[in-house]
Amino acid sequence: MSDAAWQVVDDEARSRLTTQLAARQVVDFVGPHGWAHSATNLGRTAPIAAPSEGLVAAQRRVLPLLELRAEFKVSRAELDDVERGATDPTLNELDQAAIQIAVGENTTVFHGHQAAGIRGVTETSSHAPISFGTDKERYPNAVAQAVDQIRRSGVQGPYGLVLSPGMYTEILQTAEHGGHLLFDHLRQILDGPLVWAPGVEGGIVVSLRGGDFVFECGQDLSIGYLDHDVDAVALFLEESFSFRVVEPDASVQLHPAG
């Protein structure tokens, strides 16, 4: 692949990922520390058997980083067209890979990933979930209640509301009595943003004061080469990261109904 082709692929990936990576908009991003960075220091130890008599032994506890990879192919014909000056190549597989890895990252941060030992925001919250209910006019009450619970725990704002794509669109399209947009009303309650988040279920109110949620990045999202044949070049998007909830009082989950 020529420099021009790499640049087109990189630009397309960046444009897709910027809107999809919701978690990074509301948690602290630490790093990147590079591909060799393998684990997050938890600052704790676990007792273990000593190697010999008269000793006390402990082992440092760490959280290994999770690696995510999404593979895709780019047609060599499309790459040839880029060399001819085309600025609109068809990169459907890249677009899908970007969505897949962003959903994986968002899901891990907000709902956890047991196999990787990562507990998400909703799993660790110290507050009971709140129902949005079925009446959209009561959404502000639910969000205000969530904000009040977090604030009463001593966690200051501003606050953000992370939403599933379906709920985000629903709120965006809804006007309350008097013609005011529900979206604007909720933003006033939060004193912060509403975030469109593929991979999230329902909604989550989180404090944006900083220091409560830590996303530690080893290798930031990058594109790598796998293989090629006469028809296509096989590439991949890859990253490594860990995630920790430092303050369980800093979030409240909102259920769509019930």
TINU-229214 format. One record per atom (N, C-alpha, C): x negated, y, z negated; residue in one letter. Coordinates in steps of 0.05 Angstrom, whole numbers, plus 5000, padded with zeros to 4 digits. Atoms other than C-alpha are relative to their C-alpha. Layout:
# TINU-229214
XYZa ...
# end
This chain:
# TINU-229214
498349765000m 500050005000m 498350255000m 501549754999s 497550695018s 500750184976s 499449815022d 497251274969d 502750135004d 497449884994a 503351575003a 502349814991a 497950195007a 507350934993a 500249974970a 500050025029w 505250874920w 501450244988w 498849765010q 507351594909q 503050005002q 497150014995v 514251484939v 501349804980v 499050205019v 515350854896v 500050124972v 500349885026d 512851214834d 502150224995d 498149785003d 517251824845d 502849894998d 497350115001e 523451394857e 500449874972e 499750125026a 522150994793a 500350214978a 499849785021r 521151634752r 502750135001r 497449864999s 527451954778s 502349824989s 498050185011r 531551334760r 499849974970r 500550065029l 528451214692l 500650244983l 499649765017t 529051934668t 502850014989t 497249985008t 536651894665t 500849754984t 499250265013q 536951164640q 498949964972q 501450065025l 532151184581l 501150184978l 498649845020a 537051434529a 498650004973a 501150025027a 533451184467a 497850214995a 502249815003r 527451634479r 500950284996r 498949735004q 531952234476q 500750064971q 499149965027v 533852124403v 498349874979v 501950125020v 528051744369v 497350125005v 502749904998d 520851924356d 498349815017d 501750164981f 516151694412f 497150044991f 502849995009v 509151514387v 498349855020v 501750134980g 503751354437g 500150165026g 500850294997p 502351094488p 497249944990p 502650085011h 496650714457h 498449825019h 501550174980g 494850294518g 500949714998g 499250284997w 495849574540w 498849824978w 501350165020a 490949304488a 501250024973a 498749965026h 495149564430h 502149784997h 498450245002s 498548944404s 502150004977s 498250025023a 502049094338a 500250274985a 499549765016t 504949634293t 499449934971t 500650045028n 502249694223n 502450084983n 497749955016l 507949634173l 499250114972l 500949905026g 503649854113g 500749834977g 499350185021r 505649244073r 498449745002r 501450265000t 502748574053t 501949784991t 498550235010a 505447874040a 497949824986a 501850185014p 502247413988p 499649745014p 500650264988i 498746794014i 498149854981i 501950165016a 494546233985a 497250105003a 502849905000a 487546443966a 498149785011a 501850204988p 481646104001p 498449854979p 501650135021s 478245933935s 501050094972s 499149955027e 479345933860e 499250274989e 500549755012g 479846573821g 500650255017g 499449784982l 482347003879l 503050035003l 497349944991v 488847343897v 499850095029v 500249944971a 490147373972a 502750115010a 497649894987a 495047774014a 499350045029a 500449954971q 495947854088q 501650245009q 498749764990r 497548504123r 502349925018r 497650044983r 504448534155r 500050195024r 499949834976v 505048784226v 502449925017v 497850054981l 510448824279l 498849985028l 501150034973p 508048534346p 501650165020p 498649854979l 509648954406l 501549815019l 498450144980l 514948714455l 499250085028l 500649944972e 513148674529e 502549955017e 497850034981l 518548784581l 499050045028l 500849984972r 517748674656r 502449965017r 497950034980a 522648774713a 498749995028a 501350034975e 520348514781e 501950085023e 498449924977f 522548774849f 498249995025f 501450014974k 520648764923k 500650255016k 499649774982v 519649324973v 499349905028v 500450094973s 520349185047s 497650145013s 502449894986r 513949275087r 500950195022r 499049824979a 518149585142a 500650284988a 499549745013e 520350125093e 497450154994e 502649875006l 513150245072l 498750115026l 501149904975d 511150315145d 501450265008d 498549754994d 516650835154d 499050234983d 501249795017v 513751225095v 497550115013v 502449914986e 507151235133e 500650175024e 499249844977r 510851525192r 501250274992r 498949745010g 513552085148g 502749984989g 497450035011a 520151805124a 500050084970a 499849925028t 522252115057t 502449884986t 497650125012d 528451695044d 500049705003d 500050294997p 526350965042p 502149864983p 498050165015t 531250435018t 498549834979t 501450135022l 528850194950l 502049894980l 497850105017n 534949834923n 499049834977n 501050185021e 531049304885e 498550154978e 501349835020l 526849834851l 502050144982l 497949875015d 533050204830d 501249814980d 498850205018q 535949564800q 498049934978q 502050065021a 529449404764a 499850224979a 500149775018a 529350104734a 502349994980a 497650025018i 536350004707i 499749774980i 500350245017q 534749314680q 498150064977q 502049965021i 528549534641i 500950224981i 499049795017a 531950164615a 502249894981a 497950135017v 537949754590v 498749834979v 501450165020g 533149274556g 498850174978g 501249825020e 529549844521e 502250124982e 497849885015n 536050184500n 501349804981n 498850215016t 539149534475t 498349934976t 501850075022t 533049364434t 500050214979t 500149785019v 532750044401v 502650034984v 497549955014f 540150114385f 501349764988f 498750245011h 542349394374h 498049784992h 502050195009g 535749034361g 499549775019g 500750244984h 532448414391h 498849804981h 500850195021q 532047834342q 497549845008q 502350164992a 527047434383a 497450144997a 502449845003a 522048004378a 499650104972a 500249915027g 523348134305g 500750294996g 499349725001i 526048824320i 502950044992i 497349935009r 532149084282r 500750275010r 499249754988g 536049624317g 501450194981g 498749785016v 539450264293v 502649904988v 497450085011t 546349954285t 499749774980t 500450225018e 543649334250e 499050094972e 501249915025t 540049734196t 501450224986t 498649775012s 544950294183s 501149924973s 498950055027s 546850344109s 502950074998s 497249915000h 553750624128h 501849805014h 498050174987a 559950224146a 500850135027a 499149894974p 562050304219p 502650144998p 497549854999i 567550794236i 501349955027i 498650054975s 572950674288s 500750275014s 499149774984f 574051184344f 503150015000f 497150024997g 581250934346g 500750005030g 499150004972t 585450924409t 501050275010t 499149734993d 587651654407d 497650185003d 502449834995k 582352094439k 500050254984k 499849755016e 584852694400e 498949964972e 501150065026r 582252344337r 497049955001r 502950034998y 575252264364y 498450204984y 501549815016p 572952914332p 500049934970p 499850085028n 575352654264n 498049784994n 501950225004a 571252024272a 497150095000a 502749904998v 564952394293v 499450184976v 500449835024a 565852914237a 499649834975a 500350185024q 566552344186q 497349885000q 502750124998a 560152014212a 497950214992a 502049795006v 556352674208v 500150064970v 499849955029d 559052784137d 498749784984d 501350225014q 556752094115q 497050035000q 502949974998i 549752214140i 499050234984i 500849775015r 549352904110r 500249964970r 499750065028r 551952664043r 497749824989r 502350175008s 546152164042s 497450164998s 502449845002g 541352744044g 498450035026g 501449994974v 539552684118v 501250235016v 499249764986q 539953354153q 500249965030q 499850004971g 541653504226g 497850155013g 497550054984p 542253674280p 500449705005p 499350274995y 545753044301y 500649955029y 499350074972g 546752684367g 501949775000g 498150224996l 552052214393l 499249845025l 500850184978v 549551624435v 502449845008v 497650124991l 555051334478l 499649805023l 500050184977s 556350754524s 500950165025s 499349854976p 557150984597p 503050045002p 497149984998g 564650834595g 501250214982g 499049815019m 565951234532m 499050295006m 501149744992y 561451804556y 501850135022y 498349904978t 565551874620t 502850074990t 497449955011e 572051824582e 500250264985e 500149755015i 570152384535i 499650245018i 500649784982l 567452814591l 502550095015l 497749944984q 574052774628q 502450094984q 497749955017t 578552914568t 500150294990t 499549745011a 581553584549a 501949984977a 498250015023e 584853704482e 502250215004e 497949805000h 591054124467h 498750285000h 501249744998g 589454834487g 498050025023g 501750004977g 585254614546g 497049984995g 502850025007h 578654554509h 498949725006h 501250264994l 574053994532l 499249864974l 500750165023l 573253434481l 496949994998l 503050015000f 565853394502f 498850244985f 501149765013d 564654114479d 500750004970d 499250015028h 568454014414h 498149814984h 501850195014l 564253404395l 497150124998l 502749895000r 557853774413r 499850224978r 500049805021q 559854334365q 499849874972q 500050145026i 561053834308i 497249904995i 502750135003l 554253504320l 497850214998l 502249814996d 550254134334d 497749885015d 502050144984g 546753684383g 501349875024g 499050114974p 547553284448p 501749754998p 498750264995l 552052734472l 498249875022l 502050134983v 547452224506v 501249755013v 499050234984w 549551744562w 497949784998w 502050205007a 546351084544a 500949725009a 499450274991p 546950454586p 498749794982p 500950205019g 546249844542g 501150034972g 498849955026v 549750154482v 502949925000v 497250075004e 556249894455e 501450214982e 498649805015g 561250424432g 498450254998g 501549755005g 557751024400g 498449984975g 501750005023i 552451174349i 499350304994i 500949735008v 551551834311v 497349974985v 502750025012v 544251944293v 499050284993v 501349755007s 540352484258s 497650055020s 502249934982l 535452854304l 497850164985l 501949845015r 531353164248r 497149905004r 502650124995g 525552694264g 499149844976g 501250175021g 521852154225g 501749774991g 498250225009d 527751674218d 499949765017d 500050224981f 526951244280f 497450025016f 502649984987v 520151074310v 499749795022v 500550174977f 518950794379f 497050025006f 502950004996e 511550604383e 499349865027e 500550094972c 509150524455c 497149915003c 502650094992g 503250104476g 499450095028g 500249924971q 503450114552q 502650135007q 497649874991d 508350624576d 500949895028d 498950114975l 512750454636l 498250065023l 501849974978s 508350334696s 500649795021s 499550184977i 508549994764i 497549835006i 502350174994g 504149394779g 500649835025g 499850174976y 502748944839y 499949714993y 499950295004l 504548204840l 498949855024l 500650174977d 504047934911d 501150145025d 498849904976h 505848054983h 500049785021h 500050174976d 507647695047d 500550185024d 499749844976v 509147905118v 502550184999v 497649855000d 515948185099d 500250204977d 499649825023a 515348505030a 497649994981a 502049985022v 510848724973v 501549964974v 498750055026a 512648454904a 498650174979a 501049825021l 511748954848l 501549964974l 498550025025f 514049034776f 499750264984f 500149795021l 515749544723l 499449864974l 500750135025e 512649384655e 499450204978e 500649845024e 512049664585e 499649824976e 500250145026s 510349464514s 500650204978s 499249825021f 513249754450f 501049854976f 498650105024s 515849644380s 501950224991s 498149805011f 521449994343f 500649954971f 499550035029r 522650124269r 502050224992r 498349815013v 528250454230v 498750064973v 501349915025v 524950854174v 502150084979v 497949915019e 531351144144e 502749895009e 497550124992p 537550704147p 502450194996p 497849825004d 541851284122d 500550205023d 499949794979a 540651684186a 501749935024a 498250074977s 545851344231s 502649884990s 497450135004v 553051124234v 501049895027v 499050114976q 555950654286q 503050065003q 497349944994l 562550834319l 501149795019l 498850204984h 567050284346h 502150135019h 498149884982p 571350424408p 502950004989p 497250025009a 577850194374a 500149804978a 499750215021g 580549784317g 500750124973g 
# end
